[in-house]
Amino acid sequence: AAIANYIALLGWRPEGGEELFTIERMSRGFRLEALSRVPATYDPRKLAWVARQHMRKIAPEDLAGMVRPYLRDAAIDPEIARARIGELMTVVREEVQSLSEAAEHCRPFLLREVIYDGDALQVLRSSSARSVLSESSACVEMLDGGEEGARRFISELQRRTGLRGKELYMPLRAALTGKMSGPEVAALLRFLDRERVRARLRAALDRGAASVSHT
């Protein structure tokens, strides 16, 4: 749907200048005389934007069914994901532009063990990151699986560390996902249970310390 939408925009736009429409809407409104004479220019960023808008319009339960075939390619057991995939789509669909990317974004929520990439390990080696993660461990009891608990966790961590922005969130993201991009940290704190957050913080502290000792 997004590709058809974007291809149509290369040479045509419906009355009113709208940019997002379904194939059905396009078929009703398309007119040959409305085609542009200006040569089309492919813009991958525009296509990505259109795709994201279409993903956000899909109901989470419908998107969950569409994503399931892609879970195994993302190394996720569909049986493990079954109970939570619809719930996860409410968060994941805001960040992605394809079904395969949506499946990949589910990994931090569902995998039992975090695998750290090089960028995440570099962050975890720093003394400031280890300080953030140590203080985070003291805030885990505030998590209750909801938005309010995640807000309390972050607010208390900010109070304890005096940090904001990247200095606070980068170590958390590295510890909870093993990567420096992906779902929002607040979403991770809402969906991961306390014990899983605690275990990931502990593992990240150990891994960061081990990396420092080997350099």
N, CA, C and O of each residue as an XYZ file, in Angstrom:
860
protein
N       0.820     -1.205      0.000
C       0.000      0.000      0.000
C       0.856      1.257      0.000
O       0.553      2.225     -0.697
N       1.935      1.235      0.793
C       2.816      2.406      0.867
C       3.541      2.622     -0.452
O       3.692      3.759     -0.898
N       3.990      1.540     -1.080
C       4.706      1.674     -2.353
C       3.778      2.221     -3.430
O       4.164      3.100     -4.201
N       2.545      1.699     -3.482
C       1.580      2.202     -4.456
C       1.296      3.678     -4.206
O       1.221      4.472     -5.144
N       1.141      4.037     -2.944
C       0.911      5.426     -2.559
C       2.065      6.305     -3.039
O       1.842      7.362     -3.628
N       3.300      5.864     -2.785
C       4.460      6.674     -3.145
C       4.619      6.787     -4.662
O       4.896      7.869     -5.178
N       4.447      5.679     -5.370
C       4.578      5.723     -6.836
C       3.572      6.694     -7.432
O       3.878      7.423     -8.376
N       2.358      6.694     -6.867
C       1.351      7.635     -7.358
C       1.806      9.074     -7.144
O       1.576      9.933     -7.995
N       2.450      9.338     -6.014
C       2.888     10.701     -5.718
C       3.982     11.185     -6.667
O       4.201     12.390     -6.789
N       4.672     10.263     -7.340
C       5.739     10.664     -8.259
C       5.202     11.445     -9.447
O       5.924     12.233    -10.057
N       3.940     11.226     -9.773
C       3.436     11.923    -10.953
C       2.027     12.450    -10.830
O       1.467     12.989    -11.784
N       1.443     12.288     -9.619
C       0.039     12.681     -9.464
C      -0.263     12.954     -8.005
O       0.327     12.345     -7.113
N      -1.166     13.854     -7.774
C      -1.632     14.106     -6.419
C      -3.114     14.455     -6.482
O      -3.532     15.253     -7.320
N      -3.914     13.852     -5.589
C      -5.356     14.125     -5.640
C      -5.676     15.566     -5.286
O      -4.848     16.285     -4.727
N      -6.893     15.976     -5.623
C      -7.325     17.332     -5.291
C      -7.242     17.536     -3.785
O      -7.578     16.650     -2.999
N      -6.790     18.717     -3.405
C      -6.620     19.012     -1.998
C      -5.190     18.822     -1.525
O      -4.844     19.221     -0.413
N      -4.347     18.210     -2.370
C      -2.941     18.074     -2.044
C      -2.611     17.005     -1.023
O      -1.495     16.990     -0.502
N      -3.543     16.103     -0.716
C      -3.237     15.060      0.269
C      -2.126     14.146     -0.245
O      -1.979     13.958     -1.453
N      -1.361     13.592      0.656
C      -0.225     12.747      0.285
C      -0.399     11.295      0.706
O       0.291     10.417      0.188
N      -1.297     11.033      1.623
C      -1.488      9.674      2.125
C      -2.870      9.169      1.750
O      -3.882      9.781      2.090
N      -2.902      8.047      1.047
C      -4.182      7.491      0.634
C      -4.042      6.009      0.336
O      -2.952      5.517      0.043
N      -5.158      5.309      0.416
C      -5.189      3.886      0.112
C      -5.296      3.674     -1.395
O      -5.546      4.611     -2.154
N      -5.103      2.428     -1.809
C      -5.266      2.095     -3.225
C      -6.701      2.371     -3.649
O      -6.939      2.843     -4.761
N      -7.661      2.079     -2.771
C      -9.071      2.333     -3.088
C      -9.317      3.824     -3.306
O     -10.013      4.215     -4.243
N      -8.742      4.651     -2.435
C      -8.903      6.100     -2.586
C      -8.264      6.566     -3.884
O      -8.818      7.420     -4.576
N      -7.116      6.018     -4.218
C      -6.433      6.397     -5.444
C      -7.259      5.999     -6.666
O      -7.360      6.768     -7.622
N      -7.842      4.820     -6.640
C      -8.611      4.351     -7.798
C      -9.855      5.202     -8.011
O     -10.304      5.385     -9.143
N     -10.414      5.725     -6.914
C     -11.605      6.574     -7.055
C     -11.252      7.961     -7.583
O     -12.022      8.554     -8.339
N     -10.078      8.484     -7.184
C      -9.770      9.866     -7.510
C      -8.819     10.079     -8.666
O      -8.609     11.218     -9.085
N      -8.233      9.002     -9.198
C      -7.204      9.167    -10.223
C      -7.792      9.707    -11.532
O      -8.826      9.236    -12.005
N      -7.115     10.695    -12.099
C      -7.503     11.259    -13.397
C      -6.237     11.455    -14.232
O      -5.254     12.016    -13.747
N      -6.257     10.991    -15.496
C      -5.089     11.138    -16.361
C      -4.702     12.596    -16.545
O      -3.521     12.936    -16.598
N      -5.709     13.448    -16.641
C      -5.410     14.858    -16.884
C      -4.720     15.520    -15.685
O      -4.200     16.629    -15.811
N      -4.711     14.860    -14.539
C      -4.055     15.420    -13.357
C      -2.591     15.000    -13.256
O      -1.904     15.405    -12.319
N      -2.101     14.198    -14.197
C      -0.702     13.790    -14.171
C       0.213     14.996    -14.373
O      -0.094     15.903    -15.147
N       1.332     14.988    -13.669
C       2.289     16.079    -13.775
C       3.193     15.873    -14.986
O       3.502     14.740    -15.355
N       3.611     16.967    -15.594
C       4.569     16.910    -16.694
C       6.012     17.016    -16.186
O       6.959     16.852    -16.956
N       6.171     17.287    -14.897
C       7.510     17.421    -14.316
C       8.109     16.022    -14.132
O       7.440     15.137    -13.599
N       9.363     15.806    -14.566
C       9.996     14.485    -14.392
C      10.006     14.062    -12.921
O      10.275     14.871    -12.033
N       9.716     12.812    -12.683
C       9.676     12.295    -11.306
C      11.091     12.107    -10.764
O      12.015     11.790    -11.512
N      11.247     12.304     -9.468
C      12.525     12.102     -8.787
C      12.304     11.168     -7.604
O      11.500     11.455     -6.717
N      13.014     10.064     -7.598
C      12.873      9.105     -6.503
C      13.570      9.624     -5.252
O      14.748      9.981     -5.286
N      12.827      9.662     -4.145
C      13.363     10.144     -2.871
C      13.148      9.050     -1.829
O      12.028      8.891     -1.344
N      14.187      8.288     -1.470
C      14.008      7.192     -0.505
C      13.523      7.668      0.857
O      12.820      6.935      1.552
N      13.887      8.876      1.243
C      13.417      9.384      2.540
C      11.912      9.629      2.513
O      11.220      9.400      3.505
N      11.418     10.090      1.384
C       9.982     10.298      1.256
C       9.233      8.962      1.287
O       8.187      8.845      1.925
N       9.770      7.968      0.601
C       9.157      6.642      0.620
C       9.129      6.100      2.051
O       8.119      5.539      2.477
N      10.216      6.261      2.789
C      10.267      5.791      4.175
C       9.215      6.498      5.023
O       8.574      5.874      5.868
N       9.038      7.799      4.799
C       8.028      8.551      5.546
C       6.634      8.034      5.237
O       5.835      7.825      6.149
N       6.334      7.826      3.962
C       5.019      7.305      3.566
C       4.782      5.937      4.207
O       3.695      5.662      4.714
N       5.803      5.086      4.180
C       5.671      3.746      4.760
C       5.375      3.819      6.252
O       4.528      3.081      6.755
N       6.068      4.706      6.962
C       5.816      4.845      8.401
C       4.397      5.293      8.684
O       3.766      4.815      9.626
N       3.890      6.216      7.866
C       2.515      6.686      8.081
C       1.511      5.557      7.879
O       0.538      5.446      8.625
N       1.748      4.724      6.876
C       0.834      3.597      6.639
C       0.910      2.582      7.778
O      -0.117      2.039      8.185
N       2.112      2.317      8.299
C       2.246      1.381      9.408
C       1.456      1.864     10.622
O       0.826      1.063     11.314
N       1.487      3.157     10.879
C       0.823      3.705     12.057
C      -0.694      3.624     11.963
O      -1.385      3.683     12.981
N      -1.216      3.489     10.747
C      -2.665      3.429     10.569
C      -3.233      2.032     10.753
O      -4.446      1.870     10.890
N      -2.371      1.020     10.758
C      -2.840     -0.352     10.883
C      -3.152     -0.652     12.343
O      -2.344     -0.351     13.221
N      -4.305     -1.237     12.612
C      -4.672     -1.592     13.983
C      -3.649     -2.577     14.543
O      -3.216     -3.478     13.824
N      -3.250     -2.428     15.813
C      -2.217     -3.297     16.383
C      -2.498     -4.785     16.212
O      -1.587     -5.554     15.907
N      -3.753     -5.200     16.404
C      -4.064     -6.620     16.276
C      -3.919     -7.100     14.834
O      -3.521     -8.241     14.600
N      -4.237     -6.241     13.866
C      -4.041     -6.605     12.461
C      -2.560     -6.650     12.115
O      -2.103     -7.543     11.402
N      -1.819     -5.680     12.626
C      -0.377     -5.632     12.360
C       0.318     -6.850     12.965
O       1.268     -7.375     12.385
N      -0.148     -7.293     14.116
C       0.443     -8.474     14.753
C       0.358     -9.685     13.832
O       1.323    -10.439     13.705
N      -0.787     -9.872     13.192
C      -0.930    -10.984     12.260
C      -0.027    -10.849     11.055
O       0.478    -11.851     10.548
N       0.186     -9.636     10.587
C       1.039     -9.404      9.426
C       2.512     -9.624      9.759
O       3.292    -10.033      8.899
N       2.896     -9.352     11.017
C       4.302     -9.448     11.419
C       4.712    -10.885     11.747
O       5.885    -11.232     11.604
N       3.779    -11.719     12.179
C       4.130    -13.071     12.648
C       5.017    -13.854     11.677
O       5.955    -14.511     12.129
N       4.765    -13.815     10.356
C       5.631    -14.588      9.450
C       7.089    -14.120      9.443
O       7.966    -14.850      8.982
N       7.356    -12.916      9.946
C       8.711    -12.368      9.927
C       9.467    -12.622     11.233
O      10.654    -12.308     11.324
N       8.802    -13.182     12.236
C       9.440    -13.336     13.547
C      10.627    -14.292     13.512
O      11.659    -14.017     14.124
N      10.493    -15.413     12.802
C      11.592    -16.383     12.773
C      12.827    -15.783     12.101
O      13.951    -16.084     12.503
N      12.635    -14.945     11.091
C      13.777    -14.295     10.450
C      14.501    -13.360     11.417
O      15.689    -13.082     11.255
N      13.765    -12.875     12.430
C      14.370    -12.015     13.454
C      14.840    -12.835     14.649
O      15.142    -12.278     15.705
N      14.903    -14.170     14.486
C      15.362    -15.090     15.544
C      14.462    -15.051     16.770
O      14.940    -15.174     17.898
N      13.153    -14.879     16.552
C      12.178    -14.863     17.640
C      11.262    -16.074     17.483
O      10.734    -16.317     16.398
N      11.075    -16.826     18.549
C      10.162    -17.963     18.536
C       8.729    -17.428     18.527
O       8.338    -16.743     19.472
N       7.928    -17.718     17.485
C       6.550    -17.212     17.428
C       5.714    -17.607     18.632
O       4.803    -16.873     19.014
N       6.008    -18.764     19.244
C       5.243    -19.199     20.412
C       5.511    -18.289     21.611
O       4.602    -17.987     22.384
N       6.758    -17.858     21.760
C       7.100    -16.931     22.839
C       6.416    -15.589     22.605
O       5.986    -14.931     23.553
N       6.317    -15.190     21.349
C       5.756    -13.874     21.013
C       4.234    -13.860     21.039
O       3.629    -12.792     21.141
N       3.604    -15.035     20.949
C       2.158    -15.098     20.730
C       1.359    -14.257     21.717
O       0.439    -13.544     21.314
N       1.692    -14.327     22.996
C       0.884    -13.674     24.017
C       1.018    -12.156     24.014
O       0.130    -11.458     24.501
N       2.123    -11.635     23.468
C       2.392    -10.207     23.632
C       2.534     -9.448     22.325
O       2.706     -8.230     22.341
N       2.468    -10.136     21.195
C       2.784     -9.479     19.933
C       1.818     -8.335     19.612
O       2.235     -7.291     19.113
N       0.518     -8.536     19.903
C      -0.435     -7.461     19.644
C      -0.174     -6.252     20.494
O      -0.240     -5.120     20.014
N       0.128     -6.481     21.774
C       0.457     -5.406     22.703
C       1.708     -4.658     22.252
O       1.762     -3.430     22.320
N       2.705     -5.395     21.797
C       3.949     -4.765     21.367
C       3.754     -3.882     20.143
O       4.444     -2.875     19.989
N       2.824     -4.248     19.275
C       2.626     -3.467     18.064
C       2.164     -2.048     18.348
O       2.379     -1.159     17.524
N       1.528     -1.811     19.506
C       1.114     -0.450     19.836
C       2.306      0.480     19.968
O       2.185      1.682     19.731
N       3.464     -0.066     20.346
C       4.690      0.722     20.464
C       5.521      0.647     19.198
O       5.977      1.667     18.681
N       5.714     -0.565     18.702
C       6.622     -0.793     17.579
C       6.173     -0.078     16.316
O       7.008      0.434     15.572
N       4.876     -0.032     16.060
C       4.401      0.539     14.788
C       4.721      2.024     14.652
O       4.697      2.550     13.539
N       5.018      2.705     15.736
C       5.360      4.126     15.672
C       6.775      4.368     15.169
O       7.117      5.489     14.791
N       7.605      3.321     15.161
C       9.025      3.499     14.913
C       9.525      2.914     13.600
O      10.669      3.161     13.218
N       8.690      2.141     12.895
C       9.205      1.325     11.797
C       8.504      1.633     10.481
O       7.468      2.297     10.441
N       9.108      1.125      9.397
C       8.557      1.375      8.076
C       8.332      0.096      7.274
O       7.957      0.162      6.103
N       8.555     -1.064      7.887
C       8.320     -2.327      7.191
C       7.983     -3.412      8.200
O       8.248     -3.263      9.393
N       7.397     -4.508      7.719
C       7.028     -5.610      8.597
C       8.266     -6.310      9.164
O       8.277     -6.704     10.330
N       9.302     -6.463      8.344
C      10.522     -7.103      8.842
C      11.173     -6.241      9.926
O      11.702     -6.768     10.904
N      11.133     -4.933      9.755
C      11.696     -4.035     10.756
C      10.868     -4.085     12.038
O      11.418     -3.994     13.135
N       9.558     -4.227     11.905
C       8.694     -4.355     13.079
C       9.050     -5.602     13.870
O       9.117     -5.562     15.099
N       9.278     -6.714     13.171
C       9.677     -7.947     13.849
C      11.011     -7.758     14.566
O      11.174     -8.201     15.703
N      11.955     -7.110     13.913
C      13.265     -6.874     14.513
C      13.145     -6.027     15.776
O      13.873     -6.246     16.745
N      12.225     -5.059     15.766
C      12.047     -4.190     16.925
C      11.416     -4.925     18.112
O      11.448     -4.426     19.237
N      10.846     -6.102     17.866
C      10.285     -6.893     18.958
C      11.356     -7.619     19.756
O      11.114     -8.037     20.888
N      12.531     -7.771     19.177
C      13.584     -8.578     19.800
C      13.915     -8.138     21.228
O      13.973     -8.989     22.115
N      14.132     -6.851     21.486
C      14.524     -6.472     22.854
C      13.487     -6.852     23.903
O      13.830     -7.072     25.064
N      12.210     -6.930     23.497
C      11.157     -7.248     24.448
C      11.050     -8.747     24.726
O      10.586     -9.148     25.794
N      11.475     -9.574     23.773
C      11.146    -10.993     23.827
C      12.342    -11.920     24.037
O      12.169    -13.033     24.534
N      13.534    -11.494     23.675
C      14.683    -12.383     23.817
C      15.083    -12.541     25.278
O      14.995    -11.595     26.060
N      15.518    -13.730     25.636
C      15.911    -13.999     27.026
C      17.278    -13.405     27.346
O      17.534    -13.026     28.489
N      18.150    -13.321     26.361
C      19.522    -12.859     26.595
C      19.869    -11.735     25.626
O      19.621    -11.841     24.425
N      20.440    -10.667     26.152
C      20.839     -9.528     25.329
C      22.190     -9.823     24.670
O      23.115    -10.311     25.320
N      22.288     -9.524     23.382
C      23.549     -9.642     22.653
C      24.014     -8.228     22.320
O      23.315     -7.502     21.613
N      25.178     -7.830     22.816
C      25.647     -6.458     22.684
C      26.439     -6.272     21.398
O      27.321     -7.069     21.079
N      26.115     -5.208     20.659
C      26.947     -4.891     19.506
C      28.107     -3.997     19.956
O      28.183     -3.605     21.120
N      29.006     -3.682     19.019
C      30.211     -2.939     19.370
C      29.932     -1.568     19.949
O      30.600     -1.150     20.894
N      28.954     -0.858     19.396
C      28.635      0.484     19.899
C      28.099      0.424     21.323
O      28.451      1.255     22.160
N      27.242     -0.565     21.596
C      26.693     -0.705     22.946
C      27.803     -1.029     23.948
O      27.830     -0.482     25.051
N      28.707     -1.911     23.562
C      29.813     -2.268     24.458
C      30.691     -1.063     24.764
O      31.157     -0.898     25.891
N      30.914     -0.226     23.766
C      31.733      0.969     23.985
C      31.085      1.875     25.018
O      31.773      2.439     25.869
N      29.760      2.019     24.952
C      29.046      2.830     25.937
C      29.160      2.206     27.323
O      29.414      2.906     28.303
N      28.975      0.890     27.408
C      28.972      0.214     28.701
C      30.332      0.240     29.394
O      30.407      0.056     30.609
N      31.406      0.466     28.638
C      32.747      0.518     29.226
C      32.980      1.772     30.062
O      33.842      1.778     30.941
N      32.224      2.827     29.799
C      32.511      4.100     30.456
C      32.080      4.072     31.921
O      31.110      3.406     32.283
N      32.810      4.798     32.747
C      32.487      4.851     34.175
C      31.144      5.538     34.407
O      30.413      5.178     35.330
N      30.819      6.522     33.575
C      29.536      7.227     33.738
C      28.369      6.283     33.453
O      27.345      6.339     34.134
N      28.520      5.410     32.445
C      27.464      4.449     32.138
C      27.285      3.469     33.286
O      26.154      3.154     33.656
N      28.374      2.985     33.851
C      28.277      2.042     34.959
C      27.614      2.695     36.171
O      26.886      2.038     36.914
N      27.867      3.984     36.366
C      27.224      4.707     37.458
C      25.705      4.780     37.234
O      24.924      4.571     38.162
N      25.296      5.081     35.988
C      23.872      5.152     35.663
C      23.205      3.796     35.898
O      22.113      3.729     36.462
N      23.856      2.725     35.470
C      23.260      1.398     35.599
C      23.203      0.963     37.064
O      22.253      0.294     37.470
N      24.189      1.327     37.846
C      24.166      1.003     39.277
C      22.996      1.696     39.961
O      22.275      1.078     40.746
N      22.807      2.971     39.667
C      21.687      3.706     40.242
C      20.362      3.165     39.713
O      19.366      3.150     40.436
N      20.343      2.719     38.454
C      19.121      2.164     37.871
C      18.665      0.930     38.638
O      17.469      0.720     38.842
N      19.622      0.120     39.059
C      19.278     -1.100     39.790
C      18.516     -0.787     41.069
O      17.684     -1.577     41.514
N      18.805      0.374     41.660
C      18.124      0.774     42.886
C      16.718      1.302     42.630
O      15.942      1.488     43.567
N      16.390      1.543     41.365
C      15.080      2.106     41.010
C      14.115      1.065     40.450
O      12.956      1.379     40.180
N      14.579     -0.165     40.275
C      13.782     -1.180     39.574
C      12.455     -1.455     40.260
O      11.465     -1.735     39.584
N      12.407     -1.383     41.594
C      11.174     -1.695     42.313
C      10.034     -0.743     41.961
O       8.869     -1.043     42.222
N      10.368      0.409     41.368
C       9.329      1.364     40.979
C       8.567      0.913     39.739
O       7.474      1.412     39.472
N       9.120     -0.007     38.991
C       8.470     -0.475     37.768
C       7.277     -1.356     38.108
O       7.366     -2.252     38.948
N       6.161     -1.086     37.441
C       4.948     -1.866     37.705
C       4.274     -2.347     36.422
O       3.115     -2.762     36.439
N       5.012     -2.289     35.306
C       4.440     -2.729     34.039
C       3.560     -1.706     33.358
O       2.876     -2.034     32.389
N       3.558     -0.469     33.841
C       2.727      0.574     33.252
C       3.502      1.854     33.027
O       4.681      1.946     33.368
N       2.836      2.840     32.453
C       3.476      4.116     32.143
C       3.897      4.854     33.410
O       4.970      5.456     33.453
N       3.052      4.808     34.444
C       3.357      5.541     35.671
C       4.621      4.998     36.319
O       5.457      5.771     36.788
N       4.769      3.682     36.352
C       5.966      3.086     36.921
C       7.213      3.476     36.156
O       8.248      3.764     36.756
N       7.122      3.488     34.818
C       8.265      3.889     33.994
C       8.632      5.345     34.253
O       9.812      5.688     34.307
N       7.622      6.203     34.412
C       7.891      7.614     34.708
C       8.575      7.775     36.067
O       9.513      8.560     36.208
N       8.100      7.032     37.060
C       8.718      7.119     38.391
C      10.163      6.650     38.345
O      11.042      7.249     38.966
N      10.401      5.577     37.606
C      11.763      5.051     37.471
C      12.683      6.116     36.890
O      13.746      6.392     37.447
N      12.282      6.712     35.781
C      13.129      7.695     35.101
C      13.311      8.945     35.962
O      14.411      9.493     36.046
N      12.223      9.394     36.603
C      12.316     10.588     37.446
C      13.282     10.369     38.606
O      14.100     11.238     38.908
N      13.190      9.213     39.254
C      14.082      8.922     40.369
C      15.527      8.773     39.900
O      16.454      9.205     40.585
N      15.715      8.163     38.735
C      17.063      8.005     38.205
C      17.665      9.359     37.854
O      18.855      9.580     38.078
N      16.875     10.254     37.315
C      17.357     11.607     37.040
C      17.755     12.308     38.332
O      18.771     13.001     38.381
N      16.951     12.127     39.378
C      17.263     12.755     40.667
C      18.558     12.210     41.242
O      19.375     12.969     41.761
N      18.750     10.909     41.156
C      19.925     10.282     41.734
C      21.212     10.643     40.988
O      22.264     10.830     41.600
N      21.113     10.738     39.660
C      22.320     10.956     38.857
C      22.538     12.404     38.459
O      23.663     12.803     38.158
N      21.471     13.198     38.453
C      21.568     14.571     37.965
C      21.727     14.646     36.459
O      22.116     15.688     35.931
N      21.431     13.552     35.753
C      21.628     13.490     34.308
C      20.314     13.564     33.558
O      19.252     13.237     34.088
N      20.411     14.003     32.308
C      19.258     14.060     31.408
C      19.719     13.612     30.021
O      20.917     13.453     29.788
N      18.786     13.412     29.113
C      19.096     13.174     27.704
C      19.969     11.960     27.463
O      19.821     10.929     28.120
N      20.884     12.095     26.512
C      21.691     10.962     26.058
C      22.530     10.352     27.172
O      22.704      9.135     27.225
N      23.053     11.197     28.066
C      23.904     10.671     29.135
C      23.152      9.688     30.024
O      23.746      8.784     30.611
N      21.849      9.876     30.115
C      21.024      8.993     30.926
C      20.512      7.810     30.113
O      20.569      6.663     30.557
N      20.005      8.110     28.900
C      19.298      7.089     28.132
C      20.212      6.140     27.360
O      19.861      4.978     27.158
N      21.374      6.616     26.929
C      22.252      5.734     26.157
C      22.698      4.504     26.947
O      22.638      3.397     26.412
N      23.148      4.653     28.212
C      23.509      3.446     28.963
C      22.330      2.509     29.178
O      22.485      1.289     29.120
N      21.147      3.076     29.425
C      19.959      2.242     29.616
C      19.627      1.467     28.349
O      19.340      0.271     28.399
N      19.667      2.154     27.217
C      19.366      1.483     25.952
C      20.384      0.374     25.671
O      20.016     -0.730     25.269
N      21.652      0.677     25.884
C      22.696     -0.328     25.647
C      22.485     -1.543     26.532
O      22.643     -2.680     26.087
N      22.125     -1.299     27.799
C      21.943     -2.407     28.739
C      20.698     -3.227     28.430
O      20.730     -4.454     28.520
N      19.612     -2.574     28.070
C      18.330     -3.273     27.903
C      18.171     -3.921     26.542
O      17.415     -4.881     26.400
N      18.886     -3.401     25.519
C      18.701     -3.934     24.163
C      19.976     -4.450     23.519
O      19.909     -5.256     22.591
N      21.146     -4.003     23.991
C      22.399     -4.385     23.351
C      22.698     -3.582     22.106
O      23.672     -3.859     21.406
N      21.861     -2.577     21.819
C      22.046     -1.748     20.626
C      21.836     -0.287     20.998
O      21.352      0.025     22.086
N      22.207      0.610     20.079
C      22.055      2.034     20.329
C      20.885      2.643     19.572
O      20.755      3.866     19.509
N      20.039      1.806     19.002
C      18.816      2.287     18.356
C      17.737      1.247     18.594
O      18.020      0.093     18.914
N      16.493      1.680     18.433
C      15.392      0.753     18.641
C      14.262      1.408     19.408
O      14.133      2.633     19.388
N      13.436      0.614     20.088
C      12.276      1.162     20.812
C      12.702      2.160     21.877
O      13.831      2.117     22.367
N      11.787      3.061     22.231
C      12.074      4.038     23.277
C      12.343      3.327     24.599
O      11.754      2.287     24.892
N      13.242      3.906     25.390
C      13.583      3.325     26.680
C      12.339      3.249     27.572
O      12.153      2.263     28.285
N      11.500      4.266     27.538
C      10.286      4.255     28.363
C       9.391      3.076     27.998
O       8.778      2.466     28.875
N       9.313      2.752     26.706
C       8.508      1.612     26.276
C       9.102      0.309     26.791
O       8.366     -0.585     27.211
N      10.414      0.194     26.762
C      11.075     -0.997     27.286
C      10.780     -1.166     28.774
O      10.525     -2.276     29.243
N      10.817     -0.064     29.504
C      10.561     -0.128     30.938
C       9.112     -0.484     31.227
O       8.828     -1.081     32.265
N       8.196     -0.138     30.345
C       6.787     -0.492     30.540
C       6.546     -1.974     30.290
O       5.793     -2.618     31.020
N       7.191     -2.515     29.252
C       6.857     -3.864     28.818
C       7.716     -4.955     29.453
O       7.258     -6.092     29.573
N       8.928     -4.648     29.856
C       9.781     -5.648     30.487
C       9.428     -5.744     31.969
O       9.254     -4.719     32.629
N       9.322     -6.952     32.496
C       9.034     -7.092     33.917
C      10.268     -6.735     34.743
O      11.382     -6.668     34.224
N      10.047     -6.510     36.033
C      11.124     -6.050     36.912
C      12.333     -6.979     36.881
O      13.473     -6.527     36.769
N      12.077     -8.267     36.980
C      13.190     -9.210     37.063
C      14.022     -9.214     35.789
O      15.242     -9.368     35.840
N      13.361     -9.045     34.646
C      14.116     -9.015     33.399
C      14.942     -7.739     33.306
O      16.086     -7.776     32.854
N      14.372     -6.603     33.730
C      15.137     -5.349     33.745
C      16.325     -5.488     34.690
O      17.448     -5.125     34.342
N      16.073     -6.017     35.889
C      17.151     -6.177     36.868
C      18.264     -7.079     36.326
O      19.447     -6.779     36.486
N      17.878     -8.173     35.690
C      18.868     -9.104     35.144
C      19.679     -8.461     34.031
O      20.887     -8.683     33.938
N      19.033     -7.668     33.186
C      19.757     -7.032     32.080
C      20.702     -5.955     32.585
O      21.802     -5.794     32.055
N      20.283     -5.216     33.605
C      21.171     -4.211     34.180
C      22.402     -4.875     34.791
O      23.524     -4.402     34.613
N      22.183     -5.970     35.509
C      23.291     -6.689     36.136
C      24.249     -7.252     35.084
O      25.469     -7.147     35.217
N      23.676     -7.848     34.039
C      24.519     -8.420     32.982
C      25.321     -7.339     32.274
O      26.483     -7.555     31.931
N      24.709     -6.171     32.049
C      25.413     -5.076     31.373
C      26.544     -4.540     32.236
O      27.618     -4.224     31.723
N      26.317     -4.435     33.536
C      27.382     -3.995     34.434
C      28.550     -4.974     34.405
O      29.711     -4.570     34.342
N      28.232     -6.260     34.451
C      29.294     -7.273     34.404
C      30.043     -7.228     33.075
O      31.269     -7.325     33.037
N      29.284     -7.079     31.981
C      29.922     -7.071     30.667
C      30.779     -5.836     30.481
O      31.871     -5.920     29.919
N      30.299     -4.681     30.948
C      31.087     -3.459     30.851
C      32.377     -3.549     31.641
O      33.439     -3.143     31.170
N      32.273     -4.093     32.866
C      33.473     -4.243     33.692
C      34.456     -5.216     33.056
O      35.664     -4.980     33.075
N      33.946     -6.306     32.492
C      34.819     -7.286     31.841
C      35.518     -6.677     30.637
O      36.697     -6.941     30.403
N      34.794     -5.857     29.864
C      35.388     -5.225     28.688
C      36.506     -4.283     29.074
O      37.523     -4.201     28.385
N      36.319     -3.559     30.192
C      37.364     -2.638     30.648
C      38.599     -3.408     31.072
O      39.721     -3.002     30.770
N      38.399     -4.524     31.775
C      39.548     -5.287     32.269
C      40.355     -5.930     31.155
O      41.527     -6.255     31.348
N      39.733     -6.122     29.968
C      40.434     -6.755     28.851
C      41.117     -5.749     27.934
O      41.804     -6.143     26.991
N      40.936     -4.435     28.198
C      41.545     -3.415     27.334
C      42.849     -2.920     27.955
O      43.516     -2.058     27.384
